[in-house]
Amino acid sequence: MYPIIYVDALMVKVRDGGQVRNKACYLVVGVGVDGVKHVLGIWVQQAEGAKFWMQVCTELRNRGVRDVLIACCDGLTGLPEAIEAVWPHTTVQTCVVHLIRAAMKFVSYKDRRQMVTALKDIYTAATADAAETALLAFADSPLGKRYPAAVAVWERAWDRFTPFLAFPPEVRRIIYTTNAIESFNYQIRKVIKNRGHFPTDDAVIKLIWLAIADIEDKRARQRAAEAGKPRTQARQAPPRLVEGAAVHGWKQALNALDIFFPNRIPIDAR
């Protein structure tokens, strides 16, 4: 079982039927009960939808993922329903950072700093009721009335956002964003940006997996080169990117998850 999974996507160009098309490359990263992240799969799809996500979730279950406590995603159409169909007891959480970015699309540059401050009162609220009060206050404020589309972004995602508020700070810090994948996507974009387009979907998947291995190998060599340095010296080697990376503060988060989701975390992992 994976206490937490993250889902995110990046766009790639692939030749399809004699034309070069933009396709979405989806990645799923899971956090195991030991707090270590693993890339669970890479899929390329021309158009997202419930049917595609059902195939993804079913594949993961058939490969052995029997239970997921929290699925953190960016609100992709059909994804929450697909996750709940395969894992009925999973809490689907919309990524807070994606909500902020979606709201910012409607905000002029000069008002963005003020908007970030206003939205912070919503997602840092202690309870769902306090968050709803903050959202209503924001909607009635001059800023909210100036950008009703930004208010609507949060209203539409409200049912998928509020599960976040039920968790203690130890868990909130982990599911606040899909950065576990987004930082990886940034590195992958640097690899693929000069390659034009890919001949097939399989070529995309191969390159991304090889890029994961290459990035992790390079970082491991850098850490090994600095292993003998005194602790007083600053170390420049980066940590693991995704595969095999450990979640900071995982023990406290796991204890909180065990209380929130009783009898679902294996006893030997608690």
N, C-alpha and C positions, 0 to 999 in steps of 0.2 A: 504494500500500500504506500501511497505517497501523500503525506499530509498536505502538501501544496503543489499545484502545478501552475505554470505561467504559459500563456499563449500569446504570440505576437506574430507579425508578418512583415516582410519587406518585398518591394516590387522588383522584378527582374524582367529582362527582355528575352523572349524565346521565339525561335522560328517555329511557326505552326501553320501547315497547309500552304506553304509558299509565301507567307507573310510573317513579319516580326510583330509579335503582340506583347503587351504588358501582361504579365501574370504575377500572381501573389505566391510567394514562398512562405509557408507557415512553419513555425517552429514551436515545439512544446518542450519545455524544460520542467523537470520534476525535482522537488526537494524530498529526499528520502528521510526515513525516520532518524537517520544519523546526522541530518542537517547538511548533507552533501548533495550538490546539484548534478543532474545528469540530463543530457539531451536525449529525449525520448523518441523524437522523430522529426523528420523534415518532409513536407509535402508541397507539391506545386499544383496550383489550381487556377484555372482561368477566371472563374467566377465563384465567389463564396456563397454558401447557402446551407440550409439545415441538412439537406441530404449529404453534402460533402462532409460536414462536421460530424454527422452520425457515423459515417464511414471511418473517420479519424478516431473517434472515441471508441467505436467497436473494435477497431484494430488494436488499440492500446489495451483494451480489456482482454482480447483474445491472446495477446502477448503476455498477460499476467498481471496487469494493473487492476486489482480487484476492488480497490476503494481509494477515493480521493476525498480529503476533508474540505479543502478550499481550492477553487479554480479561479485564478486571477486573470482577467482578459480585458480587452478594450471595447467590449460591447458589440462585437461582430454579429451580424444578423444570423439568427438561427443557432449560434453557438451555445447560449445558456440552455436552451431547450434540448439540444443534442446531449450536452453533458448530463443533464438531469434525467434524460431517458436511459442513459447507460449506467450512471451512478446516481440513483434517486436521492441519496442522502447527502449529496455534495452541496456545499454552499458556493454559489457562483457570485463572484465579486468583480464589479467593474473597476478597473484601474483608475485611481483618483487622478493621477497625472494625465491620463488620456482625457478625462472629463475636463480638466483645467485647460488643456490644449484645445479641445473642441469648442469650449466657450470663448477662448481667445481669438478664434477665427473671425468672430464678429466684432471685435473690439479694436478701435483705432490705437495706433502706437502710443499716443500721448496719455491714454487712459489705462494702459496695461498694468502699470505698477499699482495703481489704485484698485484695479480689478483683482489682482492677485491677493492684495490685502483683504478685500471684501470676501473673496471665496474662502480664505483661510479660516474665517469664523465658522464656516459650514463644516469643512472636513476635519477640523480639530475639536468639534463639539464633543462634550462628554457623553451625550446620549442622542438617540434618534430624535426625541422630542426637542432637545436643544438645537439640533441641526435644522429641524424643520422651522423652528422659530427664527433662526439665523437666515434661512433661505427666504422666508416671508419678508423679513426686514430688508434683505438685499433687494428683493423684487419691488418693494415700495420705495426704495431709496432713489435719488436722482440718477445714480449710475445704473441701477437696474431698469429704470424706466427708459433710459437712453439706449440700453442694449437688451431689449426683451428676448431676442434670440439666444443670448447667453444664458438668461434665466431658464428658457425652455430646454436647453441642453441638460441642465440638472434636473428639471422636473420630469423629463422623459426617462432619465436613467435612475430615478429616485429609488425604485424598488430593488434595483441591482446594486445601488450604492450603499444603502442603509445597513446591510449585513456587516460592513466594515466597522460601524460604530459600536457593535455589540462586543467587540474584542478588546482585550487590555492592550496597553501600549506596546508590550513585547511582541504581540502578533501584528498589530497595526504597522509597525515599522517594516515588517517583512512583506505584507500584502499591499502596502501603500501604492506600489508601482510595479510595472513589469520590467524595471531596469535590468533585472537578471538577464533578460533577452535583449533589451534595447542597446545595452552597451556592446553586446556581441554583434548585433546588427550593424552598429557603427563600424566595427572592425571589418565585417564582411563586405560592407559597401565599398570600403577602400580597396578590397581585393577585386571586386567585380566591376568597378566603375569604368575601367579602361578596356574591358573585354568586349565591348559592343553588345552582342547578343549571343545566346546559347543555341546550339543546334537542336537540343531536345530537353525535355523535363529532367530526364535522368542525368544529363550533364550538369544541370544546376545542382541537383542533390549531391552528386559526386564532388563537385568543386567545393561546396559549402562544408561537407564533412572533412575533406582533405584540409581545408582552411582551418577548421577547428583543431585538427591534429597538429598542424604546422604552428599555429599560434601558441597552443599549449606547450609544445616541445621547445619553442624558442624561449618562452617565459620560464620553463623549468631549467633550461641551461643557464639563464641569467641568474636565477635564484641559487643554483648550484655554485656558480662562480663567486657569489657573495657569501656563501655559507661560512667561510672561515673568518670573516671580518669581525672585529670586536663589536659588541653591542652598542658601544658609544658612537660608532660611525654610522652615518645615515646610509640606508640601503635603498638603491634605486630600482631594483628588480620588481616588476609588477607581480601581483598575485595571479592565481588561476583566473581565466576569463569566465568560463561557464562549467565545462566538464570537469568534475571533481572539486569544484570550489565549495568551501564551507560557508554556511550562513553565520554571520556574526550574532552572538547572543541567542543561539539556538536552544540551549538547555532551558532557559526561562520561557521561551516561546513554546517549547514542547510541553512543559508542565502546564502552561495555560491552555494549550490545545487539548491536553488529556482531560482537563476539567470541563472544558466546553463541549468536547466530543467524547463522552465516557464510553469505555469498553471498545473503542475502535482502534486505538493505537496498540500494537503488540506489546505484551507485558515485558518482554526482554529488552524493549527499546525505551521504556519509560525511565 
